[in-house]
């Protein structure tokens, strides 16, 4: 029992490290080659976990080989556009200037109903509102709506919004994020003073953020009922 637990723990940690080394994209929208490798890794990892008679390295070594193979493919994709097209494919236009490309749908084996379903998933409920629809290599569909159907933006009214930047977490669950404090040019003394304006101590804050406008959001942790 203990032996099985140790084997599962080792393989789990190893596979987790491998997936992290493969990059964040592998755990979001996978390319076909990435999906194949992910499936193979899952299959290889399950064998030594299920059968304690199989040496654990019989699972780890092939997984490590797949990691190397994937890293090589990633380098090839970065270096060669032509090989990238062969390995990953290329985007295909499904709707061009408001007209559905039937040939493209047939090549990608996508029905009209499937196209409508995918559009609904990105909050487009009328296919007539679409000017361009592109099937990406990851399988997602990117859409450009017709000008009259797009959401308005400040530029449409000749309005130039003020720069907002990004918000920084300064405290999470009572712990000070010193790196973020450094990025905004502040110190812990300043933070404590600002948090005390909300009548709490830094260690009692659930979250404290600082946005590009200099505004601070602060929420206190729920007090434990004694």
C-alpha positions as CSV (number, residue, x, y, z in Angstrom):
1,X,0.0,0.0,0.0
2,X,2.8,2.4,1.0
3,X,4.8,1.4,-2.1
4,X,1.8,2.2,-4.4
5,X,1.3,5.6,-2.7
6,X,5.0,6.5,-3.1
7,X,5.0,5.4,-6.8
8,X,1.9,7.5,-7.5
9,X,3.4,10.5,-5.7
10,X,6.7,10.3,-7.7
11,X,4.9,9.9,-11.0
12,X,2.4,12.7,-10.3
13,X,5.2,15.2,-9.3
14,X,7.2,14.1,-12.4
15,X,4.3,14.5,-14.8
16,X,3.4,17.9,-13.2
17,X,7.0,19.1,-13.7
18,X,6.9,17.8,-17.3
19,X,3.7,19.7,-18.1
20,X,5.1,22.9,-16.6
21,X,8.2,22.6,-18.7
22,X,6.1,22.1,-21.8
23,X,4.7,25.6,-21.2
24,X,1.4,27.1,-20.3
25,X,-0.1,26.8,-23.8
26,X,-0.1,23.0,-23.4
27,X,-2.7,23.2,-20.6
28,X,-5.0,25.6,-22.5
29,X,-5.6,25.3,-26.2
30,X,-3.5,22.4,-27.6
31,X,-2.1,21.9,-31.0
32,X,-2.7,18.4,-32.5
33,X,0.9,17.4,-31.7
34,X,0.6,18.6,-28.2
35,X,-2.7,16.7,-27.6
36,X,-1.1,13.5,-28.8
37,X,1.9,13.9,-26.4
38,X,-0.5,14.7,-23.5
39,X,-2.5,11.6,-24.2
40,X,0.7,9.5,-24.5
41,X,2.0,10.9,-21.2
42,X,-1.2,10.1,-19.4
43,X,-1.1,6.5,-20.8
44,X,2.5,6.0,-19.9
45,X,2.1,7.4,-16.4
46,X,-0.9,5.1,-15.7
47,X,1.0,1.8,-16.3
48,X,3.6,1.9,-13.5
49,X,0.9,3.4,-11.1
50,X,-1.5,0.5,-11.7
51,X,1.1,-2.3,-11.7
52,X,3.7,-2.2,-8.9
53,X,5.6,-5.0,-10.6
54,X,6.7,-2.7,-13.4
55,X,9.8,-0.6,-12.5
56,X,8.9,3.0,-12.1
57,X,11.6,4.1,-14.5
58,X,9.7,2.2,-17.3
59,X,7.2,5.1,-17.1
60,X,9.5,8.0,-16.3
61,X,12.0,7.5,-19.0
62,X,9.4,7.4,-21.9
63,X,7.7,10.5,-20.5
64,X,11.1,12.3,-20.3
65,X,11.7,11.3,-23.9
66,X,8.3,12.8,-24.9
67,X,9.2,16.0,-23.1
68,X,12.4,16.2,-25.2
69,X,10.5,15.5,-28.3
70,X,8.0,18.2,-27.6
71,X,10.7,20.8,-26.8
72,X,12.4,19.9,-30.1
73,X,9.1,20.4,-31.9
74,X,8.6,23.8,-30.1
75,X,12.1,24.9,-31.3
76,X,11.3,23.8,-34.9
77,X,8.0,25.7,-34.8
78,X,9.9,28.9,-33.7
79,X,12.6,28.5,-36.4
80,X,10.7,27.3,-39.5
81,X,7.4,28.7,-40.8
82,X,7.0,25.9,-43.4
83,X,7.6,23.1,-40.8
84,X,5.2,24.9,-38.4
85,X,2.5,24.7,-41.0
86,X,3.1,21.0,-41.5
87,X,3.1,20.2,-37.8
88,X,0.5,22.6,-36.5
89,X,-1.5,23.3,-39.7
90,X,-2.7,26.8,-40.6
91,X,-5.8,28.9,-39.9
92,X,-8.7,28.5,-42.3
93,X,-11.3,31.2,-43.2
94,X,-14.8,29.8,-42.6
95,X,-16.7,33.0,-43.3
96,X,-15.3,35.6,-45.7
97,X,-16.9,39.0,-46.1
98,X,-20.1,37.7,-44.6
99,X,-20.3,34.6,-46.8
100,X,-19.9,31.1,-45.5
101,X,-17.1,29.2,-47.3
102,X,-18.8,25.8,-47.9
103,X,-15.5,24.2,-49.2
104,X,-13.7,25.2,-46.1
105,X,-16.4,23.7,-43.8
106,X,-16.2,20.4,-45.8
107,X,-12.4,20.3,-45.5
108,X,-12.6,20.9,-41.8
109,X,-15.6,18.5,-41.4
110,X,-17.6,21.2,-39.7
111,X,-21.4,21.3,-40.2
112,X,-23.4,24.5,-40.3
113,X,-25.0,23.6,-36.9
114,X,-21.5,23.1,-35.4
115,X,-20.4,26.5,-36.7
116,X,-23.5,28.1,-35.2
117,X,-22.9,26.3,-31.9
118,X,-19.3,27.6,-31.8
119,X,-20.4,31.1,-32.6
120,X,-22.9,31.0,-29.8
121,X,-20.1,30.0,-27.4
122,X,-18.5,33.4,-28.0
123,X,-21.9,35.2,-27.7
124,X,-22.7,35.6,-31.4
125,X,-26.2,34.2,-31.9
126,X,-26.8,35.4,-35.5
127,X,-24.5,34.1,-38.2
128,X,-25.4,37.1,-40.3
129,X,-23.6,39.4,-37.9
130,X,-20.2,37.8,-38.8
131,X,-17.9,39.5,-41.4
132,X,-15.0,37.1,-40.9
133,X,-14.7,33.8,-39.0
134,X,-11.3,32.1,-38.8
135,X,-10.7,28.5,-37.6
136,X,-7.4,28.7,-35.6
137,X,-4.9,25.8,-35.4
138,X,-6.0,25.3,-31.8
139,X,-9.6,24.6,-32.9
140,X,-10.9,27.9,-31.7
141,X,-12.9,30.2,-33.9
142,X,-11.9,33.9,-34.1
143,X,-14.5,36.3,-35.3
144,X,-14.7,39.8,-36.7
145,X,-18.3,41.1,-36.7
146,X,-19.8,43.4,-39.2
147,X,-19.1,47.1,-38.4
148,X,-22.7,47.9,-37.5
149,X,-22.8,44.9,-35.2
150,X,-19.6,45.5,-33.2
151,X,-19.6,47.0,-29.7
152,X,-18.8,50.7,-29.7
153,X,-15.4,51.8,-28.3
154,X,-14.2,55.2,-27.1
155,X,-12.4,55.7,-30.4
156,X,-15.7,55.7,-32.2
157,X,-16.6,58.9,-30.4
158,X,-13.2,60.5,-30.6
159,X,-12.7,59.9,-26.9
160,X,-9.2,59.2,-25.5
161,X,-9.5,57.3,-22.2
162,X,-7.0,58.0,-19.5
163,X,-4.3,55.3,-19.0
164,X,-5.2,52.8,-16.4
165,X,-2.4,50.3,-16.3
166,X,-2.9,47.1,-14.4
167,X,-3.9,46.5,-10.8
168,X,-1.3,45.1,-8.4
169,X,-2.1,42.8,-5.5
170,X,-0.4,44.2,-2.4
171,X,-1.8,41.8,0.2
172,X,-3.3,38.4,-0.3
173,X,-4.8,36.6,2.7
174,X,-2.9,38.7,5.1
175,X,0.5,38.3,3.4
176,X,2.3,41.2,1.9
177,X,3.4,41.0,-1.8
178,X,6.8,42.7,-1.5
179,X,7.6,42.3,-5.2
180,X,4.5,44.2,-6.2
181,X,5.2,46.9,-3.6
182,X,8.6,47.4,-5.2
183,X,7.1,47.7,-8.7
184,X,4.8,50.6,-7.6
185,X,7.7,52.3,-5.8
186,X,6.2,51.9,-2.3
187,X,7.3,50.3,1.0
188,X,5.7,48.3,3.8
189,X,5.4,51.4,6.0
190,X,3.3,53.2,3.3
191,X,1.1,50.1,2.8
192,X,0.4,49.8,6.5
193,X,-0.6,53.4,6.7
194,X,-3.0,53.0,3.7
195,X,-4.6,49.8,5.1
196,X,-5.1,51.4,8.5
197,X,-7.3,53.9,6.8
198,X,-9.8,51.1,6.4
199,X,-9.5,50.5,10.2
200,X,-7.8,47.1,9.9
201,X,-4.2,45.8,10.1
202,X,-2.4,44.4,7.1
203,X,-2.5,40.8,8.5
204,X,-6.3,41.1,8.8
205,X,-6.8,42.0,5.1
206,X,-8.2,39.4,2.8
207,X,-7.0,41.4,-0.3
208,X,-5.6,44.8,-1.0
209,X,-5.0,46.0,-4.5
210,X,-3.6,49.2,-6.1
211,X,-4.7,50.2,-9.6
212,X,-3.2,52.4,-12.2
213,X,-5.3,55.4,-11.0
214,X,-3.8,55.1,-7.5
215,X,-7.0,53.8,-6.0
216,X,-6.8,51.1,-3.3
217,X,-9.3,48.3,-2.8
218,X,-9.3,46.6,0.6
219,X,-11.4,43.9,2.1
220,X,-11.1,42.5,5.6
221,X,-11.0,38.8,6.3
222,X,-14.1,37.3,7.9
223,X,-13.8,37.2,11.6
224,X,-13.9,33.8,13.2
225,X,-16.9,33.3,15.4
226,X,-15.8,32.1,18.8
